[in-house]
Amino acid sequence: MTKMKLVETVRLSSKEGFFYVSLMPVAGEEKPKTVFKSNKESAARNVARQFAKQYKCMVAFEESTTMEEEDPGPQEAL
């Protein structure tokens, strides 16, 4: 097992009611590594911020949405 030496971004994503914190490597050949999973957004945000401080990088917040959420109807857009 190899350890990640350089982390470009700490990613916070949500999917199916869970929040995941992943480390995104600088090297393209390495895979992202999920380091934390929680059902509470505040706990996941705090962990993501701590990793960002540790690795001196940015946090990217991502939410998984469905097509219905991205494209509001004509009445909702007004």
ABEGO torsion letter per residue (X at the ends): XBBBABBABBBBBBBGGBBBBBBBBABAABBBBBABBBABAAAAAAAAAAAAAAAGBBBBBBBBBBAAAABBBAAAAX
